[in-house]
């Protein structure tokens, strides 16, 4: 069982229930994604093959699609859960 599955259990219905914010955005420049915490460029990506696609004007935030773990640019106003990075002590 993956760590994410411990949080979400069975994800088998609406799209919003199967996505998680990871803290990236392209507010500064379209398709130039950075981490929201410090504006650093992404040093890793896992986009779905057709992403980022800016499907809507609000598609400026990065979400992970569960269970595959691929990234999509998603409307920032959509309600979704989130994943956080934590430093191991």
QUIURZI-V647879 format. One record per backbone hydrogen bond with DSSP energy under -0.5 kcal/mol. NH is the residue of the N-H (numbers start at 1). CO is the residue of the C=O. If there is no record, write none. Layout:
NH:CO ; NH:CO
This chain:
6:2 ; 6:3 ; 7:3 ; 7:4 ; 8:4 ; 9:5 ; 11:9 ; 12:10 ; 17:14 ; 18:14 ; 18:15 ; 19:16 ; 20:64 ; 21:81 ; 22:62 ; 23:62 ; 25:34 ; 26:60 ; 32:29 ; 33:31 ; 34:25 ; 35:40 ; 36:23 ; 38:35 ; 39:35 ; 42:33 ; 48:71 ; 51:48 ; 59:56 ; 60:58 ; 60:74 ; 61:74 ; 62:24 ; 63:72 ; 64:20 ; 65:70 ; 66:18 ; 66:64 ; 69:65 ; 70:65 ; 71:46 ; 72:63 ; 74:61 ; 74:72 ; 76:58 ; 78:75 ; 80:78 ; 81:19 ; 83:21
